[in-house]
Amino acid sequence: MSGNDTKRGIMLMSLTMLIFASQDGISRYLAGEYNVMMVVMIRYWFFAAFVLTVSAKRAGSIANAARTRQPLLQIFRGVLLVLEVCILVAAFTLLGLIESMAIFISYPLIVAALSGPILGEQVGLYRWTAIGIGFIGVLVILQPGGGVFSPYALLAVVSAMMFALYTLLTRYVARKDTAATSFFWTGVAGAVAISAIGIWFWEPMARSDWLWMLALCISGATGHYLLIKTYEVAEASAVQPFAYLQLVFVSVIGLFVFNEDLRTNVVIGAGLVIAAGIFTLWRARRATA
């Protein structure tokens, strides 16, 4: 049940984004040293255990959590998400944390644009305008034809599109399945899919890096737990704008840990994307008020 303690919700969301940003930084480091598939696979093993625990507790048992009226769609969601994670982590290593995340945060605009044809939701003129401005921001970041465009940026674009589709499908399956069921299939289907691929890319890992891997797994589970608590204490529409803090935290990590550059076009483009995203959330909240 959702509460209305907005102040506490904002604090929890801010902490959650800090943890997720740390997770992104650790992922970037480990994927730079080892195969991306192996890193994501081990992370998903831990995540699946966390998902089984939480979903079983909420549904009463694992059997109840697994019960779905749309198994193929739920499996597709889980596989889609784990593939998206692999692509985004690859983008972190090839493009950099800051630029990858600046592009990735455009996914709410893609969700808004596709919510009409996929979910049958109404998207008015103001929201379409905001979506257009946000996509202009993405183009400012990418600078196609400007001589500095990196083809690796397409990985971040694809990742944003995949996560937007995952988000839309999550809203779609919620019409028939509970949140616990969707959470169960997200973890289990993803873990099975990545294990079938990642096990072939296994390579020895240094003892010190196993500590980083443990930190990655714990941060992922902790972040998801705090996100669940956030939506329990406050309305999603009130705290969602603070999810953009992840880009701020990621930028700090990228600048001071990985010595990345913060280019002017990325700052301007990300500003447009964030402004458009917050406006879109505000209009959606007004429409449902």
C-alpha positions as CSV (number, residue, x, y, z in Angstrom):
1,M,0.0,0.0,0.0
2,S,1.3,3.4,-0.9
3,G,1.6,6.1,1.7
4,N,1.9,9.9,1.4
5,D,5.1,10.7,3.3
6,T,6.6,12.6,0.4
7,K,9.6,14.0,2.4
8,R,10.6,10.5,3.4
9,G,10.0,9.2,-0.1
10,I,12.3,11.8,-1.6
11,M,15.0,11.0,0.9
12,L,14.7,7.2,0.1
13,M,14.6,7.9,-3.7
14,S,17.8,10.1,-3.4
15,L,19.6,7.4,-1.5
16,T,18.4,4.7,-3.9
17,M,19.8,6.7,-6.9
18,L,23.1,7.1,-5.1
19,I,23.3,3.3,-4.6
20,F,22.3,2.6,-8.2
21,A,25.0,5.1,-9.4
22,S,27.6,3.3,-7.3
23,Q,26.4,0.0,-8.8
24,D,26.9,1.6,-12.3
25,G,30.4,2.6,-11.4
26,I,31.3,-0.9,-10.1
27,S,29.8,-2.4,-13.2
28,R,31.9,-0.2,-15.4
29,Y,35.0,-1.2,-13.6
30,L,34.3,-5.0,-13.6
31,A,33.1,-5.0,-17.2
32,G,36.4,-3.3,-18.1
33,E,38.3,-6.1,-16.6
34,Y,36.1,-9.1,-17.4
35,N,33.5,-10.2,-19.9
36,V,30.3,-8.2,-19.6
37,M,28.1,-11.4,-19.8
38,M,29.9,-13.0,-16.9
39,V,29.7,-9.9,-14.7
40,V,25.9,-9.5,-15.4
41,M,25.4,-13.2,-14.9
42,I,26.9,-13.3,-11.4
43,R,25.0,-10.1,-10.5
44,Y,21.7,-11.7,-11.7
45,W,22.3,-14.8,-9.6
46,F,22.3,-12.7,-6.5
47,F,19.4,-10.6,-7.8
48,A,17.3,-13.7,-8.5
49,A,17.8,-14.9,-5.0
50,F,16.6,-11.5,-3.7
51,V,13.6,-11.6,-6.1
52,L,12.6,-15.1,-4.9
53,T,12.7,-14.0,-1.3
54,V,10.7,-10.8,-1.8
55,S,8.1,-12.1,-4.3
56,A,7.5,-15.2,-2.2
57,K,7.0,-13.1,0.9
58,R,4.5,-10.8,-0.8
59,A,2.6,-13.6,-2.6
60,G,2.7,-16.1,0.3
61,S,4.8,-18.7,-1.5
62,I,7.0,-19.1,-4.5
63,A,4.2,-21.0,-6.3
64,N,1.8,-18.1,-5.8
65,A,4.4,-15.7,-7.1
66,A,5.1,-17.8,-10.2
67,R,1.4,-18.1,-11.1
68,T,0.7,-16.0,-14.2
69,R,-1.9,-15.8,-16.9
70,Q,0.7,-14.6,-19.4
71,P,3.8,-16.7,-19.1
72,L,5.4,-16.0,-22.5
73,L,5.0,-12.2,-22.0
74,Q,6.5,-12.4,-18.5
75,I,9.4,-14.5,-19.7
76,F,10.0,-12.0,-22.6
77,R,10.1,-9.1,-20.1
78,G,12.7,-10.8,-18.0
79,V,14.9,-11.7,-20.9
80,L,14.5,-8.2,-22.4
81,L,15.6,-6.6,-19.1
82,V,18.8,-8.7,-18.7
83,L,19.8,-8.1,-22.3
84,E,19.2,-4.3,-21.8
85,V,21.5,-4.5,-18.7
86,C,24.2,-6.2,-20.7
87,I,24.0,-3.5,-23.5
88,L,24.0,-0.6,-21.0
89,V,27.0,-2.0,-19.1
90,A,28.9,-2.4,-22.4
91,A,28.1,1.2,-23.1
92,F,29.6,2.2,-19.8
93,T,32.9,0.7,-20.7
94,L,33.0,1.8,-24.4
95,L,31.3,5.2,-24.2
96,G,31.7,6.2,-20.5
97,L,29.4,6.5,-17.6
98,I,28.4,10.1,-18.0
99,E,27.4,10.1,-21.7
100,S,25.7,6.6,-21.5
101,M,23.5,7.7,-18.6
102,A,22.8,11.1,-20.2
103,I,21.3,9.2,-23.1
104,F,19.7,6.5,-21.1
105,I,17.6,8.9,-19.0
106,S,15.6,9.7,-22.1
107,Y,13.7,6.4,-21.6
108,P,10.7,8.0,-19.8
109,L,10.1,10.1,-22.9
110,I,10.1,7.0,-25.1
111,V,7.6,5.4,-22.6
112,A,5.4,8.5,-22.9
113,A,5.6,8.5,-26.7
114,L,4.7,4.8,-27.0
115,S,2.1,4.7,-24.2
116,G,-0.6,5.7,-26.7
117,P,-0.1,3.0,-29.4
118,I,0.8,0.2,-26.9
119,L,-1.3,1.0,-23.8
120,G,-4.0,3.1,-25.4
121,E,-3.2,6.1,-23.1
122,Q,-3.9,9.7,-24.0
123,V,-0.9,11.8,-24.8
124,G,-1.8,15.5,-25.3
125,L,-0.1,18.3,-27.2
126,Y,1.9,19.6,-24.3
127,R,3.4,16.2,-23.6
128,W,4.2,15.6,-27.2
129,T,6.0,19.0,-27.2
130,A,8.0,18.0,-24.2
131,I,8.8,14.6,-25.8
132,G,10.1,16.4,-28.9
133,I,12.2,18.8,-26.8
134,G,13.6,15.8,-24.9
135,F,14.6,14.0,-28.1
136,I,16.3,17.2,-29.3
137,G,18.3,17.0,-26.1
138,V,19.4,13.5,-27.0
139,L,20.5,14.7,-30.5
140,V,22.5,17.5,-28.8
141,I,24.2,14.8,-26.7
142,L,24.8,12.5,-29.8
143,Q,25.9,15.4,-32.1
144,P,25.3,13.3,-35.3
145,G,27.3,14.7,-38.1
146,G,29.3,17.0,-35.8
147,G,32.5,15.1,-36.1
148,V,32.6,13.8,-32.6
149,F,29.7,11.3,-32.8
150,S,30.7,7.9,-31.3
151,P,29.0,4.8,-32.8
152,Y,29.1,3.4,-29.2
153,A,26.5,5.9,-28.3
154,L,24.0,3.8,-30.2
155,L,24.4,1.2,-27.5
156,A,23.0,3.7,-25.0
157,V,20.2,4.6,-27.4
158,V,19.2,0.9,-27.9
159,S,19.4,0.3,-24.1
160,A,17.0,3.3,-23.5
161,M,14.6,1.9,-26.1
162,M,14.7,-1.6,-24.6
163,F,14.2,-0.3,-21.1
164,A,11.2,1.8,-22.3
165,L,9.7,-1.3,-23.9
166,Y,10.3,-3.3,-20.7
167,T,8.6,-0.5,-18.7
168,L,5.6,-0.5,-21.0
169,L,5.3,-4.3,-20.9
170,T,5.5,-4.1,-17.1
171,R,2.5,-1.8,-17.1
172,Y,0.7,-4.0,-19.6
173,V,1.1,-7.3,-17.6
174,A,0.0,-5.5,-14.4
175,R,-3.5,-5.6,-15.8
176,K,-3.7,-9.4,-15.2
177,D,-0.7,-10.2,-12.8
178,T,0.3,-8.9,-9.4
179,A,3.5,-6.9,-8.8
180,A,5.0,-9.9,-7.0
181,T,4.4,-12.1,-10.0
182,S,6.0,-9.7,-12.4
183,F,9.0,-9.2,-10.0
184,F,9.4,-13.0,-9.8
185,W,9.6,-13.5,-13.5
186,T,11.9,-10.5,-13.9
187,G,14.5,-12.1,-11.8
188,V,14.1,-15.8,-12.6
189,A,13.7,-15.5,-16.4
190,G,16.6,-13.0,-16.6
191,A,18.9,-15.2,-14.5
192,V,18.1,-18.3,-16.5
193,A,18.6,-16.5,-19.8
194,I,21.9,-14.8,-18.9
195,S,23.3,-18.1,-17.3
196,A,22.7,-19.9,-20.6
197,I,25.0,-17.3,-22.3
198,G,27.3,-16.0,-19.6
199,I,28.6,-19.4,-18.4
200,W,30.5,-19.8,-21.7
201,F,32.4,-16.6,-20.9
202,W,33.5,-17.6,-17.5
203,E,37.1,-16.4,-16.6
204,P,39.1,-16.4,-13.4
205,M,38.6,-13.3,-11.2
206,A,41.2,-11.8,-8.9
207,R,40.3,-12.1,-5.2
208,S,40.1,-8.3,-4.7
209,D,37.6,-8.2,-7.7
210,W,35.4,-10.8,-6.0
211,L,35.0,-8.2,-3.3
212,W,33.9,-5.6,-5.9
213,M,31.5,-8.2,-7.3
214,L,30.0,-8.8,-3.8
215,A,29.6,-5.0,-3.5
216,L,27.9,-5.0,-6.9
217,C,25.4,-7.7,-5.9
218,I,24.7,-6.1,-2.5
219,S,24.2,-2.7,-4.0
220,G,21.8,-4.1,-6.6
221,A,19.6,-5.8,-4.0
222,T,19.8,-2.9,-1.6
223,G,18.8,-0.4,-4.3
224,H,15.8,-2.5,-5.4
225,Y,14.7,-2.9,-1.8
226,L,14.9,0.8,-1.1
227,L,13.0,1.5,-4.4
228,I,10.2,-0.8,-3.2
229,K,10.2,1.0,0.2
230,T,10.1,4.4,-1.6
231,Y,7.0,3.6,-3.5
232,E,5.4,2.2,-0.3
233,V,5.8,5.5,1.6
234,A,5.1,8.0,-1.1
235,E,3.3,8.4,-4.4
236,A,5.4,7.5,-7.5
237,S,4.5,10.8,-9.2
238,A,5.9,12.8,-6.3
239,V,9.2,11.1,-6.1
240,Q,9.9,10.0,-9.7
241,P,11.5,13.3,-10.7
242,F,14.3,12.7,-8.1
243,A,15.3,9.6,-10.1
244,Y,17.2,12.0,-12.3
245,L,19.7,12.4,-9.4
246,Q,21.2,9.1,-10.7
247,L,22.8,11.1,-13.6
248,V,24.2,13.6,-11.1
249,F,25.8,10.9,-8.9
250,V,27.0,9.0,-12.0
251,S,28.6,12.1,-13.3
252,V,30.5,12.6,-10.1
253,I,31.8,9.0,-10.2
254,G,32.7,9.4,-13.9
255,L,34.6,12.6,-13.4
256,F,36.5,11.8,-10.2
257,V,36.9,8.0,-10.4
258,F,37.2,7.3,-14.1
259,N,38.6,10.7,-15.3
260,E,35.8,11.1,-17.8
261,D,35.1,14.5,-19.5
262,L,31.9,16.4,-19.0
263,R,31.4,18.0,-22.4
264,T,29.2,21.1,-22.8
265,N,26.8,19.4,-25.3
266,V,26.2,16.6,-22.8
267,V,25.3,19.0,-20.1
268,I,23.0,21.0,-22.3
269,G,21.4,17.9,-23.9
270,A,20.9,16.2,-20.5
271,G,19.3,19.4,-19.1
272,L,16.8,19.4,-22.0
273,V,16.0,15.7,-21.4
274,I,15.6,16.1,-17.7
275,A,13.4,19.2,-18.0
276,A,11.2,17.4,-20.6
277,G,11.0,14.3,-18.5
278,I,9.9,16.2,-15.4
279,F,7.3,18.2,-17.4
280,T,6.0,15.0,-18.9
281,L,5.6,13.5,-15.4
282,W,3.9,16.6,-14.2
283,R,1.4,16.6,-17.0
284,A,0.7,12.9,-16.5
285,R,0.1,13.5,-12.8
286,R,-2.4,16.4,-13.7
287,A,-4.2,14.1,-16.1
288,T,-4.8,11.5,-13.4
289,A,-5.5,13.9,-10.6
